[in-house]
Each structure stands twice: as structure tokens, then as C-alpha cells.
Amino acid sequence: MRHWGPGLLLLSPSLILLAVFVYGLIAWTMKVSVSDEHTARGSEGFVGLQNYIDLFTNDINGRFTHSLKNLLIFTVVFLGGAMLLGLLWAFILERGVRGEGFFRTIYLFPMAVSFVASGVVWRWLMNPGKDANAGGINAVFTGLHLDFLQNTWWTNADWGMAAMAMPAVWQLSGYVMALFLAGFRGIPKELREAAAVDGASTYRLYRNVIFPQLTPVALSALIIIGHMSMKMFDLIMSVSGAQWLTEVPAVYVWQALLTSDYSKAAAISVILLLLVAVVIVPYLIYTNRAEKNR
């Protein structure tokens, strides 16, 4: 206690708050998820995993599996777009351009905007109206006589969720750019000089020397924005609202709570927690091992 006591005393307020408001609430959510608390009258008993089974086998019109499919589409497009644009912008800035500080600020600025505010703007930009009723991006296409490019965007039954990822890509690709740019700047100059001495071309320099050094940065970016996409709620609600076409598990949780179906909302929340854990836990194990091996 003489050794650990002062440290534990200093950490105790944070540990207590963490235990109560994070792990305590997670434990309570798990308890509710295995009960039959489907109304505001409270729980009548323990039902085991029945709520989880019902989500996959007995949900109305396969609503939960539909929301998982939407989440998968959204996540794939979001991750792909943000990673590619972020890497491209970081590569351009790393090569050296005039006004680098200006462009860096422009790329990072969307991060300062809340998802709700950007969602409202993107709802107008992705106005599904066409021709005389066109607005936002469709109106621009009309003005440029490119009517064939007009789209119904997030109301499209085939790829509406892919369009829904566009605002998220716009908002967070600058963050990915900052991570990659820091990675570029952190590569020792000696590696570049050694490759130049060996006669490596620019392509070989980036392919065999620089890009492999960015692997930890890319993995961190994937984990950070990947877990954000799984919990996406405010942006989707701001753009489309509670629509079947664009519903994801986080929106489904909110709607289940509105109908006082606490057990279903808790079960969906636990599944979301497990999905996030599947992404984050392996990354934490990998980084801990990498630090120990240094």
C-alpha cells in the first residue's frame, strides 16, 4: 500500500466513475437484454438468449438483418472513401505544394463541424428531386446540362446507403489525411537517401520503402473510423431521418426505446458492442505486443 496507495488514491475518482457509468451500465444493459422487458411495465423474468435469437429469426420483415446489411455497406464505402482520399491528399501535401498550410486547414475543417450540422446541409445537397424539382447536386448537374448524372441519392433503393456514406467521407477524410501526413513526416530521411543511393525509382521508393512504413498508421486509421461508422447515428438521422431504407442498428436501438421495448434495444446494443470489440480488441493486442517487442 505504501507503494501503490498514493497512485490508487489519485486514480480512485476516475476509476469509480468508469466502473459505474461505463462498465456498470454495460452490465445493466446485458441484464436487460436477457429479460422480457418489452413494455414500460418492467421485466417479468429471465428469457436467456431469446431476444438475440428473435432479432435474427423472428424480427418483423428481417428488420435487424436489414440494418446490419445497411451498416456493412455504409462501413465499406465510408472506410474505402476516407482512406483513399486521405492517403491521396497526404501524398500530394507530402510531395510539396504551395500553400500547404492553407490546404491542410481546408481538408481538416470538416472535422470541426458536427455530424448534425453537416447532415442537414448534405440532406439539401442530396435532394432526390430531378429536372424541374432538382435541388443541391442535381441542380448543379441540370445547370451544366448533365441531366444524365442526376440521382435520387439516399432514397435510391439499390445504393442509397452508399450515398449516405458520402457526407461521412467528406467529414473524416481530412482526419485520415492528417494521420497519413504525420506518418509520411515521421519516416527517417536516411531511408529515402539509402533508397536513392541504391538507384530506386520514385515508384520503387514509395512501393517498397515508404508505404510499408505507413502500415501502422493505416491500421490505426481503419480502427478509429471503422468503430465510428458502426455507431453512426446523428449523421444518418440528420440526412434521412428514421427511414427503413437507411436504417442502421444505432437507429433501430433509438426506435426500440421509443416504443419502450427495452429488451430489444439492449440486445441490439450488446451486439453493437461485440462488433466494435471484434474490431478493436485484436488491434489492442497487436499494439501491445508490438510495444513489448521494441
Disulfide bonds with the S-S distance in Angstrom:
none
